[in-house]
Amino acid sequence: MADRGIDGGVVVVTGASSGIGREIARLIGPRARRLVLVARRAGRLAELEEELKKRNGKLEVDVLLADLSRRDEVTRLIEEIRQKVGDVDVLVNNAGVGDMGLFERASEEKLLSMLDLNMTSLMLLSRAFLPGMIARRKGGILNVSSGFGLAVLPGFAAYAATKHFVTALTEALRSEVRGTGVTISQICPGPVATEFEENIGNFTDQHAPGFVEISAVACATAAVSGYDRGCAIVYPGLVYKLVMLVSLWTPRVIVRMVISVAGTFVRKKQLGTS
Ligand SMILES: NC(=O)c1ccc[n+]([C@@H]2O[C@H](COP(=O)([O-])OP(=O)(O)OC[C@H]3O[C@@H](n4cnc5c(N)ncnc54)[C@H](OP(=O)(O)O)[C@@H]3O)[C@@H](O)[C@H]2O)c1
C-alpha cells in the first residue's frame, strides 16, 4: 500500500488562511508531524497555528507568508521551505481566486494575477517538490481544482480555463507517476460556502441553490478522504456529484445550447439591459 505521507509527515497547505484550505489544515493537523501554512494574511495564519498546536502538542507549524500570484514570491517560498523545512511529503495546492464577469470587461491585471496564482504557482510548487516525493517513493499532491476544471459557464471564462489547466495537469501527472509510490489526487468542488464568492464580484442576484452548496468542512473532509484513498477526482456532495456525472455524460452540443442561454443572461445582467 502507498505511503501517502500525511501521517507523521511534512505537509504544505497553500491558502490555509480561510475556507477549504483552513479546514484541510485542521483535518491534517492532528495527523502530521509538521504543517506549513501558506497565505498572505498573517493574523489568520497565526490564529490557526495556535489552534492547531493546542489540539496537537507535538505538531510543528510554520507560517510562511507569500503572495502566490507573484512568481518571485513563489520562488522565494520554495527556497524558504527547502531551507527551513526540508523534504515535503504532501503538497496541498489549494490557494486560488475566481473572477466573474464578461471576459471582454475583465481587468487585465486581475486576469494575469489569477492565472499566476491558480496555475503558475501550483505548477511551480508541484515541480519543486515532486522529484523528492518520487525519490522517497512516498507522499503526494492534492490539488483543489473545481467543477470548472471539467465544465464551463459563461461569466467564468478565464477562471474555468485556469481550473481546466489544474485538472489536466493533475490527470497527466497522475499517469506519469504511476508505479512510483506517489499519490496525485484532486478535488473538483461545486459551490462551497467560503469567502470565495465575496471575492469573485458576483453582479447577478443569482446564488448557488442551498441544496447544492456544501460547507468548507464537508469539502475538506471529502478532499482529504479522497487523497487517503488515492482517488483521481473527488466531486464532493451527493447532489453536486449527480449534476457533474449527468453533465459529463451529456453530449457537448447540448451542453453548448444550455450554456448559451446562460451566456445571454450574464451579458444582459452585466450590461444592465435586462
Ligand atoms: N468556494 C467555492 O465555491 C469553490 C468551488 C470550487 C473550487 N474552489 C477552489 O477552492 C480553493 C479555495 O478557495 P475557497 O473557496 O476556500 O476560498 P477562500 O475562502 O477565499 O480561500 C482562498 C485562499 O487562497 C488564499 N489566497 C488568495 N489569493 C492568494 C495569493 N495571491 N497568494 C497566496 N494565497 C492566496 C487566501 O489567503 P490570503 O487571502 O490570506 O492570501 C485563502 O486562504 C480555490 O482554489 C478555489 O478556486 C472554490
The ligand as a Gaussian input file, in Angstrom:
#p B3LYP/6-31G(d) Opt

LIG

0 1
 N      -15.787000      28.162000      -2.746000
 C      -16.150000      27.583000      -3.877000
 O      -17.337000      27.612000      -4.253000
 C      -15.116000      26.835000      -4.697000
 C      -15.579000      25.942000      -5.669000
 C      -14.668000      25.248000      -6.441000
 C      -13.314000      25.418000      -6.239000
 N      -12.887000      26.297000      -5.286000
 C      -11.428000      26.460000      -5.115000
 O      -11.105000      26.224000      -3.763000
 C       -9.881000      26.881000      -3.450000
 C      -10.001000      27.562000      -2.106000
 O      -10.986000      28.562000      -2.178000
 P      -12.026000      28.840000      -1.005000
 O      -13.376000      28.567000      -1.530000
 O      -11.609000      28.192000       0.238000
 O      -11.917000      30.450000      -0.939000
 P      -11.346000      31.415000       0.169000
 O      -12.019000      31.197000       1.471000
 O      -11.427000      32.767000      -0.451000
 O       -9.812000      30.982000       0.323000
 C       -8.843000      31.293000      -0.634000
 C       -7.467000      31.073000      -0.024000
 O       -6.496000      31.379000      -1.028000
 C       -5.567000      32.309000      -0.494000
 N       -5.081000      33.231000      -1.494000
 C       -5.825000      34.050000      -2.302000
 N       -5.014000      34.805000      -3.054000
 C       -3.737000      34.483000      -2.696000
 C       -2.459000      34.949000      -3.110000
 N       -2.328000      35.901000      -4.041000
 N       -1.373000      34.393000      -2.534000
 C       -1.494000      33.441000      -1.593000
 N       -2.674000      32.954000      -1.177000
 C       -3.778000      33.491000      -1.716000
 C       -6.348000      33.080000       0.581000
 O       -5.428000      33.574000       1.562000
 P       -4.981000      35.091000       1.731000
 O       -6.087000      35.966000       1.246000
 O       -4.722000      35.204000       3.205000
 O       -3.723000      35.213000       0.938000
 C       -7.213000      31.983000       1.151000
 O       -6.529000      31.295000       2.159000
 C       -9.587000      27.809000      -4.624000
 O       -8.579000      27.244000      -5.440000
 C      -10.904000      27.856000      -5.388000
 O      -10.709000      28.085000      -6.771000
 C      -13.753000      27.004000      -4.510000

